[in-house]
Amino acid sequence: MMAPAFEQAAAELEPGVRLAKLDTEAEQAIGAQYSIRSIPTMIVFRGGRELARQPGAMGAADIVSWVRSHI
């Protein structure tokens, strides 16, 4: 499960970066809008534009490194 790694990465990246979760079962239209096909999928947005996408689970250090490489 990726939740603990996600929470740890979110704490490390705040306040400069905000990580958010989307329940694609509850919000199917949003999942479709962003073509989310696998869970988990991480997407980096800046100014409302998608900059990068990474499907699959990652550890906290990998999440932080990946996000920082795209901002």
TISE-543431 format. One record per atom (N, C-alpha, C, O, CB): x, y, z; residue in three letters; atom name. Coordinates in pm, whole numbers, plus 50000, padded with zeros to 5 digits. Glycine has a CB too. Layout:
N
+-------+-------+-------+------+------+
!    xx !    yy !    zz ! code ! site !
+-------+-------+-------+------+------+
!     X !     Y !     Z !  ALA !   CA !
...
+-------+-------+-------+------+------+
% end
This chain:
71
+-------+-------+-------+------+------+
!    xx !    yy !    zz ! code ! site !
+-------+-------+-------+------+------+
! 50084 ! 49881 ! 50000 !  MET !    N !
! 50000 ! 50000 ! 50000 !  MET !   CA !
! 50088 ! 50125 ! 50000 !  MET !    C !
! 50188 ! 50131 ! 50072 !  MET !    O !
! 49905 ! 50000 ! 50122 !  MET !   CB !
! 50052 ! 50222 ! 49921 !  MET !    N !
! 50132 ! 50341 ! 49903 !  MET !   CA !
! 50095 ! 50454 ! 49998 !  MET !    C !
! 50167 ! 50553 ! 50005 !  MET !    O !
! 50121 ! 50388 ! 49762 !  MET !   CB !
! 49986 ! 50443 ! 50071 !  ALA !    N !
! 49936 ! 50553 ! 50155 !  ALA !   CA !
! 50039 ! 50606 ! 50254 !  ALA !    C !
! 50056 ! 50728 ! 50262 !  ALA !    O !
! 49815 ! 50508 ! 50230 !  ALA !   CB !
! 50110 ! 50522 ! 50329 !  PRO !    N !
! 50209 ! 50577 ! 50424 !  PRO !   CA !
! 50322 ! 50653 ! 50353 !  PRO !    C !
! 50365 ! 50758 ! 50402 !  PRO !    O !
! 50269 ! 50464 ! 50507 !  PRO !   CB !
! 50368 ! 50602 ! 50240 !  ALA !    N !
! 50473 ! 50670 ! 50165 !  ALA !   CA !
! 50422 ! 50803 ! 50110 !  ALA !    C !
! 50495 ! 50903 ! 50110 !  ALA !    O !
! 50524 ! 50581 ! 50049 !  ALA !   CB !
! 50298 ! 50805 ! 50064 !  PHE !    N !
! 50236 ! 50927 ! 50013 !  PHE !   CA !
! 50228 ! 51033 ! 50122 !  PHE !    C !
! 50262 ! 51150 ! 50100 !  PHE !    O !
! 50096 ! 50897 ! 49957 !  PHE !   CB !
! 50183 ! 50993 ! 50241 !  GLU !    N !
! 50171 ! 51086 ! 50354 !  GLU !   CA !
! 50308 ! 51141 ! 50395 !  GLU !    C !
! 50321 ! 51260 ! 50423 !  GLU !    O !
! 50103 ! 51017 ! 50474 !  GLU !   CB !
! 50408 ! 51055 ! 50398 !  GLN !    N !
! 50543 ! 51098 ! 50435 !  GLN !   CA !
! 50598 ! 51196 ! 50331 !  GLN !    C !
! 50656 ! 51298 ! 50367 !  GLN !    O !
! 50637 ! 50976 ! 50448 !  GLN !   CB !
! 50580 ! 51165 ! 50204 !  ALA !    N !
! 50626 ! 51255 ! 50098 !  ALA !   CA !
! 50553 ! 51388 ! 50104 !  ALA !    C !
! 50614 ! 51493 ! 50086 !  ALA !    O !
! 50607 ! 51189 ! 49960 !  ALA !   CB !
! 50423 ! 51385 ! 50128 !  ALA !    N !
! 50344 ! 51508 ! 50136 !  ALA !   CA !
! 50397 ! 51597 ! 50248 !  ALA !    C !
! 50410 ! 51718 ! 50231 !  ALA !    O !
! 50195 ! 51476 ! 50160 !  ALA !   CB !
! 50428 ! 51537 ! 50363 !  ALA !    N !
! 50480 ! 51615 ! 50476 !  ALA !   CA !
! 50615 ! 51677 ! 50442 !  ALA !    C !
! 50644 ! 51789 ! 50484 !  ALA !    O !
! 50494 ! 51526 ! 50599 !  ALA !   CB !
! 50697 ! 51605 ! 50367 !  GLU !    N !
! 50830 ! 51657 ! 50330 !  GLU !   CA !
! 50822 ! 51768 ! 50225 !  GLU !    C !
! 50902 ! 51861 ! 50227 !  GLU !    O !
! 50917 ! 51544 ! 50279 !  GLU !   CB !
! 50726 ! 51759 ! 50135 !  LEU !    N !
! 50717 ! 51855 ! 50025 !  LEU !   CA !
! 50641 ! 51983 ! 50062 !  LEU !    C !
! 50661 ! 52087 ! 49999 !  LEU !    O !
! 50650 ! 51791 ! 49907 !  LEU !   CB !
! 50554 ! 51977 ! 50163 !  GLU !    N !
! 50479 ! 52096 ! 50205 !  GLU !   CA !
! 50575 ! 52201 ! 50258 !  GLU !    C !
! 50678 ! 52161 ! 50313 !  GLU !    O !
! 50373 ! 52060 ! 50313 !  GLU !   CB !
! 50552 ! 52328 ! 50248 !  PRO !    N !
! 50435 ! 52392 ! 50188 !  PRO !   CA !
! 50453 ! 52425 ! 50040 !  PRO !    C !
! 50359 ! 52474 ! 49978 !  PRO !    O !
! 50403 ! 52516 ! 50263 !  PRO !   CB !
! 50569 ! 52399 ! 49984 !  GLY !    N !
! 50592 ! 52438 ! 49846 !  GLY !   CA !
! 50518 ! 52356 ! 49743 !  GLY !    C !
! 50488 ! 52404 ! 49634 !  GLY !    O !
! 50736 ! 52430 ! 49817 !  GLY !   CB !
! 50487 ! 52233 ! 49778 !  VAL !    N !
! 50416 ! 52141 ! 49688 !  VAL !   CA !
! 50301 ! 52079 ! 49765 !  VAL !    C !
! 50318 ! 52039 ! 49880 !  VAL !    O !
! 50512 ! 52030 ! 49630 !  VAL !   CB !
! 50187 ! 52070 ! 49704 !  ARG !    N !
! 50070 ! 52009 ! 49766 !  ARG !   CA !
! 50041 ! 51877 ! 49695 !  ARG !    C !
! 50021 ! 51875 ! 49574 !  ARG !    O !
! 49946 ! 52103 ! 49761 !  ARG !   CB !
! 50040 ! 51768 ! 49770 !  LEU !    N !
! 49998 ! 51638 ! 49716 !  LEU !   CA !
! 49852 ! 51617 ! 49750 !  LEU !    C !
! 49807 ! 51648 ! 49861 !  LEU !    O !
! 50086 ! 51522 ! 49773 !  LEU !   CB !
! 49778 ! 51566 ! 49655 !  ALA !    N !
! 49635 ! 51542 ! 49675 !  ALA !   CA !
! 49600 ! 51405 ! 49621 !  ALA !    C !
! 49663 ! 51355 ! 49528 !  ALA !    O !
! 49549 ! 51651 ! 49607 !  ALA !   CB !
! 49497 ! 51344 ! 49680 !  LYS !    N !
! 49449 ! 51214 ! 49636 !  LYS !   CA !
! 49316 ! 51231 ! 49565 !  LYS !    C !
! 49239 ! 51322 ! 49596 !  LYS !    O !
! 49436 ! 51115 ! 49755 !  LYS !   CB !
! 49290 ! 51143 ! 49470 !  LEU !    N !
! 49162 ! 51141 ! 49401 !  LEU !   CA !
! 49107 ! 50999 ! 49409 !  LEU !    C !
! 49174 ! 50904 ! 49369 !  LEU !    O !
! 49176 ! 51188 ! 49252 !  LEU !   CB !
! 48986 ! 50985 ! 49459 !  ASP !    N !
! 48917 ! 50856 ! 49460 !  ASP !   CA !
! 48851 ! 50841 ! 49324 !  ASP !    C !
! 48745 ! 50899 ! 49299 !  ASP !    O !
! 48811 ! 50846 ! 49578 !  ASP !   CB !
! 48914 ! 50764 ! 49235 !  THR !    N !
! 48864 ! 50753 ! 49097 !  THR !   CA !
! 48735 ! 50672 ! 49088 !  THR !    C !
! 48666 ! 50678 ! 48986 !  THR !    O !
! 48970 ! 50691 ! 49009 !  THR !   CB !
! 48703 ! 50597 ! 49190 !  GLU !    N !
! 48573 ! 50527 ! 49189 !  GLU !   CA !
! 48460 ! 50625 ! 49219 !  GLU !    C !
! 48353 ! 50618 ! 49158 !  GLU !    O !
! 48572 ! 50411 ! 49293 !  GLU !   CB !
! 48485 ! 50717 ! 49311 !  ALA !    N !
! 48384 ! 50817 ! 49346 !  ALA !   CA !
! 48379 ! 50930 ! 49246 !  ALA !    C !
! 48274 ! 50991 ! 49225 !  ALA !    O !
! 48411 ! 50872 ! 49485 !  ALA !   CB !
! 48492 ! 50960 ! 49183 !  GLU !    N !
! 48503 ! 51073 ! 49089 !  GLU !   CA !
! 48545 ! 51020 ! 48952 !  GLU !    C !
! 48652 ! 51056 ! 48901 !  GLU !    O !
! 48606 ! 51179 ! 49140 !  GLU !   CB !
! 48463 ! 50937 ! 48893 !  GLN !    N !
! 48497 ! 50872 ! 48767 !  GLN !   CA !
! 48517 ! 50971 ! 48652 !  GLN !    C !
! 48601 ! 50948 ! 48565 !  GLN !    O !
! 48389 ! 50774 ! 48730 !  GLN !   CB !
! 48442 ! 51078 ! 48651 !  ALA !    N !
! 48454 ! 51177 ! 48543 !  ALA !   CA !
! 48592 ! 51243 ! 48545 !  ALA !    C !
! 48652 ! 51265 ! 48440 !  ALA !    O !
! 48344 ! 51285 ! 48555 !  ALA !   CB !
! 48641 ! 51273 ! 48664 !  ILE !    N !
! 48774 ! 51335 ! 48674 !  ILE !   CA !
! 48881 ! 51234 ! 48633 !  ILE !    C !
! 48975 ! 51269 ! 48562 !  ILE !    O !
! 48800 ! 51386 ! 48819 !  ILE !   CB !
! 48866 ! 51109 ! 48679 !  GLY !    N !
! 48960 ! 51005 ! 48637 !  GLY !   CA !
! 48964 ! 50990 ! 48487 !  GLY !    C !
! 49071 ! 50975 ! 48428 !  GLY !    O !
! 48923 ! 50872 ! 48700 !  GLY !   CB !
! 48849 ! 50995 ! 48423 !  ALA !    N !
! 48841 ! 50985 ! 48277 !  ALA !   CA !
! 48901 ! 51109 ! 48211 !  ALA !    C !
! 48970 ! 51098 ! 48109 !  ALA !    O !
! 48696 ! 50967 ! 48232 !  ALA !   CB !
! 48875 ! 51226 ! 48267 !  GLN !    N !
! 48927 ! 51351 ! 48211 !  GLN !   CA !
! 49079 ! 51348 ! 48203 !  GLN !    C !
! 49137 ! 51399 ! 48107 !  GLN !    O !
! 48881 ! 51470 ! 48296 !  GLN !   CB !
! 49143 ! 51288 ! 48302 !  TYR !    N !
! 49289 ! 51282 ! 48306 !  TYR !   CA !
! 49344 ! 51147 ! 48260 !  TYR !    C !
! 49461 ! 51117 ! 48280 !  TYR !    O !
! 49338 ! 51312 ! 48445 !  TYR !   CB !
! 49258 ! 51065 ! 48200 !  SER !    N !
! 49297 ! 50935 ! 48144 !  SER !   CA !
! 49375 ! 50850 ! 48244 !  SER !    C !
! 49477 ! 50790 ! 48210 !  SER !    O !
! 49382 ! 50956 ! 48020 !  SER !   CB !
! 49326 ! 50844 ! 48367 !  ILE !    N !
! 49389 ! 50762 ! 48470 !  ILE !   CA !
! 49345 ! 50618 ! 48446 !  ILE !    C !
! 49227 ! 50586 ! 48459 !  ILE !    O !
! 49352 ! 50810 ! 48616 !  ILE !   CB !
! 49440 ! 50533 ! 48410 !  ARG !    N !
! 49410 ! 50394 ! 48375 !  ARG !   CA !
! 49460 ! 50295 ! 48478 !  ARG !    C !
! 49411 ! 50182 ! 48485 !  ARG !    O !
! 49471 ! 50361 ! 48241 !  ARG !   CB !
! 49557 ! 50335 ! 48559 !  SER !    N !
! 49609 ! 50244 ! 48661 !  SER !   CA !
! 49617 ! 50317 ! 48794 !  SER !    C !
! 49635 ! 50439 ! 48801 !  SER !    O !
! 49749 ! 50189 ! 48621 !  SER !   CB !
! 49604 ! 50239 ! 48901 !  ILE !    N !
! 49607 ! 50294 ! 49035 !  ILE !   CA !
! 49723 ! 50229 ! 49108 !  ILE !    C !
! 49731 ! 50107 ! 49110 !  ILE !    O !
! 49472 ! 50269 ! 49110 !  ILE !   CB !
! 49811 ! 50303 ! 49167 !  PRO !    N !
! 49814 ! 50449 ! 49173 !  PRO !   CA !
! 49879 ! 50510 ! 49048 !  PRO !    C !
! 49958 ! 50445 ! 48980 !  PRO !    O !
! 49889 ! 50495 ! 49298 !  PRO !   CB !
! 49843 ! 50633 ! 49021 !  THR !    N !
! 49907 ! 50715 ! 48919 !  THR !   CA !
! 49937 ! 50850 ! 48981 !  THR !    C !
! 49848 ! 50914 ! 49037 !  THR !    O !
! 49817 ! 50729 ! 48790 !  THR !   CB !
! 50061 ! 50894 ! 48970 !  MET !    N !
! 50100 ! 51026 ! 49020 !  MET !   CA !
! 50107 ! 51120 ! 48899 !  MET !    C !
! 50163 ! 51084 ! 48795 !  MET !    O !
! 50238 ! 51021 ! 49097 !  MET !   CB !
! 50050 ! 51240 ! 48913 !  ILE !    N !
! 50054 ! 51341 ! 48808 !  ILE !   CA !
! 50101 ! 51471 ! 48870 !  ILE !    C !
! 50051 ! 51512 ! 48975 !  ILE !    O !
! 49915 ! 51357 ! 48739 !  ILE !   CB !
! 50197 ! 51536 ! 48806 !  VAL !    N !
! 50244 ! 51668 ! 48851 !  VAL !   CA !
! 50175 ! 51773 ! 48765 !  VAL !    C !
! 50179 ! 51767 ! 48642 !  VAL !    O !
! 50401 ! 51680 ! 48841 !  VAL !   CB !
! 50111 ! 51870 ! 48832 !  PHE !    N !
! 50047 ! 51982 ! 48764 !  PHE !   CA !
! 50115 ! 52111 ! 48809 !  PHE !    C !
! 50157 ! 52125 ! 48923 !  PHE !    O !
! 49894 ! 51986 ! 48795 !  PHE !   CB !
! 50124 ! 52204 ! 48717 !  ARG !    N !
! 50167 ! 52340 ! 48750 !  ARG !   CA !
! 50083 ! 52434 ! 48666 !  ARG !    C !
! 50077 ! 52422 ! 48544 !  ARG !    O !
! 50322 ! 52362 ! 48724 !  ARG !   CB !
! 50018 ! 52528 ! 48733 !  GLY !    N !
! 49932 ! 52622 ! 48662 !  GLY !   CA !
! 49819 ! 52555 ! 48588 !  GLY !    C !
! 49774 ! 52605 ! 48485 !  GLY !    O !
! 50014 ! 52703 ! 48566 !  GLY !   CB !
! 49772 ! 52440 ! 48639 !  GLY !    N !
! 49663 ! 52369 ! 48576 !  GLY !   CA !
! 49703 ! 52281 ! 48460 !  GLY !    C !
! 49617 ! 52216 ! 48399 !  GLY !    O !
! 49563 ! 52465 ! 48530 !  GLY !   CB !
! 49831 ! 52277 ! 48427 !  ARG !    N !
! 49880 ! 52196 ! 48315 !  ARG !   CA !
! 49956 ! 52074 ! 48369 !  ARG !    C !
! 50031 ! 52084 ! 48466 !  ARG !    O !
! 49972 ! 52279 ! 48222 !  ARG !   CB !
! 49934 ! 51960 ! 48305 !  GLU !    N !
! 50006 ! 51840 ! 48342 !  GLU !   CA !
! 50150 ! 51847 ! 48292 !  GLU !    C !
! 50175 ! 51872 ! 48174 !  GLU !    O !
! 49936 ! 51714 ! 48286 !  GLU !   CB !
! 50244 ! 51826 ! 48384 !  LEU !    N !
! 50386 ! 51828 ! 48349 !  LEU !   CA !
! 50446 ! 51689 ! 48337 !  LEU !    C !
! 50532 ! 51666 ! 48253 !  LEU !    O !
! 50462 ! 51907 ! 48451 !  LEU !   CB !
! 50400 ! 51596 ! 48420 !  ALA !    N !
! 50456 ! 51461 ! 48421 !  ALA !   CA !
! 50356 ! 51364 ! 48481 !  ALA !    C !
! 50266 ! 51403 ! 48555 !  ALA !    O !
! 50589 ! 51456 ! 48498 !  ALA !   CB !
! 50375 ! 51236 ! 48448 !  ARG !    N !
! 50285 ! 51131 ! 48495 !  ARG !   CA !
! 50369 ! 51006 ! 48522 !  ARG !    C !
! 50460 ! 50972 ! 48447 !  ARG !    O !
! 50172 ! 51101 ! 48391 !  ARG !   CB !
! 50335 ! 50938 ! 48633 !  GLN !    N !
! 50406 ! 50815 ! 48671 !  GLN !   CA !
! 50307 ! 50715 ! 48729 !  GLN !    C !
! 50256 ! 50736 ! 48839 !  GLN !    O !
! 50519 ! 50846 ! 48774 !  GLN !   CB !
! 50277 ! 50607 ! 48656 !  PRO !    N !
! 50191 ! 50503 ! 48713 !  PRO !   CA !
! 50272 ! 50409 ! 48803 !  PRO !    C !
! 50393 ! 50393 ! 48783 !  PRO !    O !
! 50121 ! 50423 ! 48601 !  PRO !   CB !
! 50207 ! 50348 ! 48900 !  GLY !    N !
! 50271 ! 50250 ! 48985 !  GLY !   CA !
! 50311 ! 50306 ! 49120 !  GLY !    C !
! 50330 ! 50427 ! 49137 !  GLY !    O !
! 50392 ! 50194 ! 48917 !  GLY !   CB !
! 50322 ! 50215 ! 49217 !  ALA !    N !
! 50357 ! 50254 ! 49353 !  ALA !   CA !
! 50503 ! 50296 ! 49364 !  ALA !    C !
! 50589 ! 50245 ! 49293 !  ALA !    O !
! 50328 ! 50139 ! 49449 !  ALA !   CB !
! 50528 ! 50391 ! 49454 !  MET !    N !
! 50664 ! 50439 ! 49481 !  MET !   CA !
! 50678 ! 50458 ! 49631 !  MET !    C !
! 50579 ! 50479 ! 49702 !  MET !    O !
! 50694 ! 50573 ! 49404 !  MET !   CB !
! 50801 ! 50451 ! 49678 !  GLY !    N !
! 50829 ! 50482 ! 49817 !  GLY !   CA !
! 50836 ! 50633 ! 49836 !  GLY !    C !
! 50838 ! 50708 ! 49739 !  GLY !    O !
! 50960 ! 50417 ! 49861 !  GLY !   CB !
! 50840 ! 50676 ! 49962 !  ALA !    N !
! 50839 ! 50820 ! 49993 !  ALA !   CA !
! 50955 ! 50893 ! 49928 !  ALA !    C !
! 50935 ! 50998 ! 49867 !  ALA !    O !
! 50843 ! 50840 ! 50143 !  ALA !   CB !
! 51076 ! 50840 ! 49940 !  ALA !    N !
! 51193 ! 50906 ! 49882 !  ALA !   CA !
! 51181 ! 50917 ! 49730 !  ALA !    C !
! 51220 ! 51017 ! 49672 !  ALA !    O !
! 51322 ! 50830 ! 49919 !  ALA !   CB !
! 51126 ! 50813 ! 49667 !  ASP !    N !
! 51108 ! 50815 ! 49522 !  ASP !   CA !
! 51003 ! 50918 ! 49481 !  ASP !    C !
! 51021 ! 50987 ! 49380 !  ASP !    O !
! 51067 ! 50677 ! 49472 !  ASP !   CB !
! 50897 ! 50929 ! 49557 !  ILE !    N !
! 50794 ! 51029 ! 49527 !  ILE !   CA !
! 50854 ! 51169 ! 49536 !  ILE !    C !
! 50836 ! 51250 ! 49445 !  ILE !    O !
! 50675 ! 51016 ! 49624 !  ILE !   CB !
! 50924 ! 51197 ! 49644 !  VAL !    N !
! 50985 ! 51329 ! 49663 !  VAL !   CA !
! 51082 ! 51360 ! 49550 !  VAL !    C !
! 51079 ! 51469 ! 49493 !  VAL !    O !
! 51057 ! 51337 ! 49800 !  VAL !   CB !
! 51168 ! 51266 ! 49518 !  SER !    N !
! 51266 ! 51286 ! 49411 !  SER !   CA !
! 51197 ! 51308 ! 49277 !  SER !    C !
! 51234 ! 51398 ! 49201 !  SER !    O !
! 51360 ! 51166 ! 49402 !  SER !   CB !
! 51096 ! 51227 ! 49247 !  TRP !    N !
! 51026 ! 51238 ! 49120 !  TRP !   CA !
! 50955 ! 51374 ! 49109 !  TRP !    C !
! 50965 ! 51441 ! 49007 !  TRP !    O !
! 50925 ! 51124 ! 49104 !  TRP !   CB !
! 50885 ! 51414 ! 49214 !  VAL !    N !
! 50814 ! 51543 ! 49211 !  VAL !   CA !
! 50914 ! 51657 ! 49195 !  VAL !    C !
! 50894 ! 51746 ! 49112 !  VAL !    O !
! 50730 ! 51562 ! 49340 !  VAL !   CB !
! 51020 ! 51655 ! 49271 !  ARG !    N !
! 51120 ! 51764 ! 49263 !  ARG !   CA !
! 51186 ! 51771 ! 49126 !  ARG !    C !
! 51226 ! 51879 ! 49082 !  ARG !    O !
! 51227 ! 51746 ! 49370 !  ARG !   CB !
! 51198 ! 51659 ! 49059 !  SER !    N !
! 51261 ! 51660 ! 48926 !  SER !   CA !
! 51171 ! 51722 ! 48819 !  SER !    C !
! 51216 ! 51751 ! 48708 !  SER !    O !
! 51298 ! 51517 ! 48884 !  SER !   CB !
! 51044 ! 51743 ! 48853 !  HIS !    N !
! 50949 ! 51797 ! 48755 !  HIS !   CA !
! 50893 ! 51933 ! 48789 !  HIS !    C !
! 50809 ! 51986 ! 48717 !  HIS !    O !
! 50837 ! 51702 ! 48738 !  HIS !   CB !
! 50939 ! 51991 ! 48900 !  ILE !    N !
! 50887 ! 52124 ! 48935 !  ILE !   CA !
! 50992 ! 52231 ! 48917 !  ILE !    C !
! 50966 ! 52348 ! 48942 !  ILE !    O !
! 50835 ! 52125 ! 49078 !  ILE !   CB !
+-------+-------+-------+------+------+
% end
